[in-house]
Amino acid sequence: MASTSPLVVGIGGTVGSVSSTERALRIALDAAAREGFATQLFGGADLVRLPLYDPRATARTPDEMAFVDAVRRASAVIIASPGYHGSISGVVKNALDLLEETSRDARPYLADMPVGLIATAYGWQATGSTIAALRSIVHALRGWPTPFAAAINTQVTKFDEEGGASDPAVVEQLSLIGRQVARFAPLATA
């Protein structure tokens, strides 16, 4: 994808190996790429390298700077989190806390950006509360959650290494998120 293409940044995953959350996020990012967007993924391995956010820190690590710079360049964002104990994971929350570094920018936080949301959990209960938490955070960061968010029960839906899922309806839901952020991104620059 050419560097002049608008950028969709994906944020999500878990500590350890590639997770269902990260695989779901990749499906959504692939859909945005098919709409002509460049994509950049900050998966679990990237998120775990971000130190705990300290608002008093006078310097940032190269990983922190790369993450913040990517979000600054983004036209849209997709956030995917596993549902841990009814809410988002610590590594996803820590990454979002780091966006405080943009508070003095001309476009602070996620202002006026479309933000797609994905929650995965081993059961249905945590998916709804995780989506609700993500929507609340995106609103606090001045972003626009897309109309559709995907809540995925990983007890029922399994993801594979080839970028698919056992339920075609879930693949379509995740693709819809990618298409929605691509569709709404031009509104952010209008």
Steps between C-alpha positions, in 0.01 A plus 500: 500500500639842405609730780255762369206273583301598808590292804289279725677402822398179674554471875441172680604156603620323807828416668654184357427337168276642227154501654143476376477873569794579275374264229160673509672837475699384196178406319361849559827665391506287184154631413623859541798417278262375229340847516835659410637576846848430630487311829730471797445245774610540860433147623565334830877473446514876431273598787693299758815700414330825605598582859224583744386851416650760732366851433801648682759336276722752322602263220328223304641174370535443124204257518284761671599767246430267206155419636403862567638610161293236319180612673584863418525406129187284504176581325321229700567250777370153582531386862464133596508378857440173672238521771687445825277493807235707325719771348795569273845353550779687674729510196228660285413751772867586550539572127193723502630682809816580303289711263516768770822591318278653229302722737665819374491406130283687250298176487521361854436138591264336246314823425261472208632157400280201428589217736390141443459277805546127552461299821584133536428284801458137594125536546247775431489686831828691470454594133221750566663670796834515315336669198329744737833580669669552163221733382530703820878530461474600134246768589734629773778513239268703271473225238197376310421134567365347181135396504589132497726327752584128502448290813654157444455197723823303451340201668288472183713664227853378431759694298764341281853596403395568140289801599159336516245398760271204547191722470465689169260745669780604740737558207232720339449694826872567532520599133211741555702674771791544257266632230329739743822662622607536136166651403495749788870598494452770231251675730778552753698709253203686348 
